[in-house]
Amino acid sequence: MNDSLMIRLRDLKLSGIIKTLDVRNEEALKSNLSYMEFFELLINDEVLNRQNNSNIKRTSKAKFPQHKTLEEYNFNYQPNINKRFIYNLATCEFVRKKENVAFIGPPGTGKTHLAISIGLKAVAQGYKVLFTTVNEMLEELYISRADNSFHQKLRYYTAPDLLILDELGLKKLNQNSVDDFYEIISRRYENGSIIITSNKVFEEWARIFYDPVLATAILDRFVHHCHFVVIKGESYRMKQREGVIKAMSEESLSKDK
């Protein structure tokens, strides 16, 4: 290809066209494409490349601890979950409506997996997502008060279209933590969606918060537009571990024979 053309394409930041130009030119010659057909192919390549780059950037900024897709989730192991309802959540209509979701169940039942997988669906649809644990967020907010970056941190947690808060109830919150948690919930109320995962049944959530008045205010705002998914199954991780131990025992016995 003409070097000056490539330089101009780089100056215009048309990296999608640069990647496919040689292939598309060969295709155009072999298929006798018109100028407009050739041009349309190049424009589509550029659009697709920008979408992919944007998706990669949003995924990176989301801070997912793992890449867990909905297709990988074992619904057969948790038959009490309404699969259709989960896939309806994965359309991210709740994000558009600025509603909330709560995944509640014992440890190891896939709450975080589902939260991440729906977060990935939201990223793919162009939404800004942020994943964090409740304790990590509150620790960051607490530290930010010392260097006067508190309001900047508040914006960090309130700006995304979807905020995923993992492990609510792992630790009981103190007064400062509850104050900060209330700030996040109240600022996001009807302005942005939240997914919360918790191993505490909803009736126990009020006990997590130090201040009963703030607890009521927090729960009232979060629950107002909320979809609850309660998982009552056994721990998938424990089941996997039992399977590994059983397999090792059987292997050991066969070697002894």
C-alpha positions in Angstrom: 0.0 0.0 0.0 1.0 3.6 -0.6 3.1 4.8 2.4 1.6 8.3 2.3 -1.9 6.8 2.4 -1.0 4.8 5.5 0.4 7.9 7.2 -2.8 9.8 6.5 -4.9 6.9 7.9 -2.7 6.9 11.1 -3.1 10.7 11.4 -6.8 10.3 11.2 -6.7 7.4 13.7 -8.4 5.0 11.4 -6.7 1.9 12.8 -9.6 -0.4 11.8 -9.2 0.5 8.2 -5.4 0.1 8.4 -5.8 -3.4 9.8 -8.1 -4.6 6.9 -7.1 -2.4 4.0 -4.9 -5.0 2.2 -7.5 -7.7 2.6 -10.4 -5.5 1.5 -8.5 -4.2 -1.5 -7.8 -7.8 -2.7 -11.4 -8.7 -2.1 -12.6 -5.7 -4.1 -10.4 -6.6 -7.0 -11.4 -10.3 -7.1 -15.1 -9.6 -6.6 -15.2 -6.5 -8.9 -16.7 -4.4 -6.1 -17.8 -0.9 -6.8 -16.1 2.1 -5.1 -19.1 2.5 -2.8 -19.2 -1.2 -1.8 -15.4 -1.1 -1.1 -15.8 2.1 0.9 -18.7 0.6 2.9 -16.6 -2.5 3.9 -13.8 -0.2 5.1 -16.2 1.9 7.2 -17.8 -1.2 8.7 -14.3 -2.5 9.7 -13.5 0.9 11.3 -16.8 0.9 13.3 -16.3 -2.7 14.4 -12.7 -2.0 15.5 -13.8 1.1 17.5 -16.6 -0.9 19.2 -14.2 -3.7 20.1 -11.6 -1.2 21.5 -14.3 0.6 23.5 -15.5 -2.7 24.9 -12.0 -3.7 26.0 -11.5 -0.3 27.7 -14.9 -0.6 29.6 -14.1 -4.1 30.6 -10.7 -3.1 32.0 -12.2 -0.1 33.9 -15.0 -2.4 35.4 -12.3 -4.1 37.5 -13.9 -7.6 37.3 -11.9 -10.0 39.5 -12.6 -12.8 37.0 -14.2 -13.3 33.6 -17.3 -15.2 34.3 -19.9 -15.5 31.6 -23.6 -16.4 31.9 -23.1 -19.3 29.5 -20.6 -20.9 32.0 -23.0 -20.8 34.9 -24.3 -24.2 35.9 -28.1 -23.7 36.2 -28.5 -27.5 36.6 -26.8 -27.3 40.0 -29.1 -24.5 41.2 -32.5 -25.7 39.8 -34.4 -23.3 42.1 -33.1 -20.3 40.1 -35.5 -19.1 37.4 -33.2 -19.2 34.3 -35.5 -17.2 32.2 -35.5 -14.4 34.8 -31.7 -14.3 34.9 -31.5 -14.1 31.1 -34.1 -11.3 31.3 -31.8 -9.5 33.7 -28.9 -10.1 31.2 -30.8 -7.9 28.6 -29.8 -5.1 31.0 -33.3 -3.5 30.8 -32.9 -2.9 34.6 -29.8 -0.8 33.9 -31.7 1.3 31.4 -34.5 1.8 34.0 -31.9 2.5 36.7 -33.2 -0.4 38.9 -31.3 -2.7 41.3 -30.6 -6.4 41.7 -29.8 -8.4 44.8 -28.4 -11.9 44.7 -28.8 -13.6 48.1 -27.6 -17.0 49.0 -25.1 -19.1 50.9 -21.3 -18.9 50.0 -20.4 -20.8 46.9 -23.8 -20.7 45.2 -22.7 -18.5 42.3 -23.9 -15.1 43.4 -20.7 -13.3 42.3 -20.5 -15.3 39.1 -24.0 -14.1 38.1 -23.2 -10.5 39.1 -20.0 -10.5 37.0 -21.7 -12.2 34.0 -24.5 -9.6 34.0 -21.9 -6.9 34.4 -20.1 -8.2 31.3 -23.4 -8.1 29.3 -23.9 -4.5 30.4 -20.3 -3.7 29.2 -21.1 -5.3 25.9 -24.1 -3.1 25.5 -22.1 0.1 26.0 -22.8 0.7 29.7 -20.1 1.8 32.2 -19.7 -0.8 35.0 -17.6 -0.9 38.2 -17.1 -4.0 40.3 -15.9 -3.9 43.9 -16.5 -5.5 47.3 -18.5 -3.6 49.9 -15.5 -3.6 52.2 -13.1 -2.4 49.6 -15.3 0.5 48.6 -15.9 1.6 52.2 -12.1 1.3 52.9 -11.3 3.5 49.9 -13.9 6.1 51.0 -12.5 6.1 54.5 -8.9 6.6 53.3 -10.0 9.3 50.9 -11.2 11.5 53.8 -7.5 11.8 54.9 -6.3 13.3 51.6 -9.4 15.4 50.8 -10.3 13.2 47.8 -13.6 12.0 49.3 -15.8 13.8 46.8 -13.7 12.5 43.9 -14.1 9.0 45.3 -17.8 9.5 45.6 -18.0 10.4 41.9 -15.9 7.3 41.1 -18.6 5.1 42.7 -21.6 7.0 41.6 -20.6 7.7 37.9 -20.9 4.2 36.4 -24.2 3.1 34.9 -24.0 -0.1 37.0 -22.2 -0.5 40.3 -21.7 -4.1 41.5 -21.1 -4.4 45.3 -20.0 -7.9 46.3 -20.2 -9.5 49.7 -22.5 -7.3 51.7 -22.7 -8.7 55.3 -19.3 -10.2 55.3 -18.4 -7.7 58.0 -20.6 -5.6 60.3 -20.3 -1.9 59.4 -19.4 0.9 61.8 -20.9 4.3 61.9 -18.5 5.9 59.5 -18.9 3.0 57.0 -22.7 3.2 57.2 -22.6 7.0 56.6 -20.5 6.4 53.4 -22.6 3.5 52.3 -25.7 5.7 52.6 -24.0 8.4 50.5 -23.5 5.9 47.7 -27.0 4.5 47.9 -28.7 7.8 48.1 -26.7 9.4 45.3 -27.3 6.5 43.0 -31.0 6.2 43.9 -32.9 6.5 40.6 -29.7 7.7 38.9 -27.9 4.5 38.4 -28.2 0.7 39.0 -26.7 -1.4 41.7 -26.1 -5.1 42.0 -25.5 -6.4 45.5 -24.5 -9.9 46.5 -25.0 -11.1 50.1 -24.9 -14.3 52.1 -27.4 -12.8 54.5 -31.1 -13.2 54.0 -32.8 -9.9 53.4 -34.4 -9.9 56.9 -30.9 -9.7 58.4 -29.7 -6.8 56.3 -30.8 -4.2 58.8 -28.5 -5.7 61.4 -25.5 -5.2 59.1 -25.8 -1.4 59.5 -24.7 0.3 62.7 -27.4 3.0 62.7 -31.1 1.8 62.5 -32.2 5.1 61.1 -29.7 5.0 58.3 -30.3 1.3 57.8 -34.0 2.1 57.1 -33.0 4.9 54.7 -30.6 2.7 52.9 -32.9 -0.3 52.5 -35.8 1.9 51.5 -33.9 3.4 48.6 -32.3 0.2 47.5 -35.4 -1.9 47.6 -37.7 0.6 45.9 -36.8 -0.6 42.4 -35.1 -3.9 43.1 -35.2 -7.4 41.7 -34.4 -10.2 44.2 -32.8 -13.5 43.3 -32.6 -15.9 46.2 -30.4 -19.0 45.8 -31.1 -21.8 48.2 -28.8 -24.5 46.8 -25.6 -25.9 48.2 -22.1 -24.6 47.7 -20.9 -25.4 44.2 -17.3 -24.9 45.3 -17.7 -27.4 48.2 -19.3 -29.9 45.8 -16.4 -29.5 43.4 -13.9 -30.0 46.3 -15.8 -33.1 47.4 -15.6 -34.5 43.9 -11.8 -33.9 43.7 -11.3 -35.5 47.1 -13.4 -38.5 46.1 -11.5 -38.9 42.8 -8.1 -38.7 44.7 -9.3 -41.3 47.2 -10.4 -43.7 44.4 -7.1 -43.2 42.6 -5.2 -43.9 45.8 -7.2 -47.1 46.3 -6.7 -48.3 42.8 -2.9 -47.8 43.2 -2.9 -49.8 46.5 -4.5 -52.7 44.7 
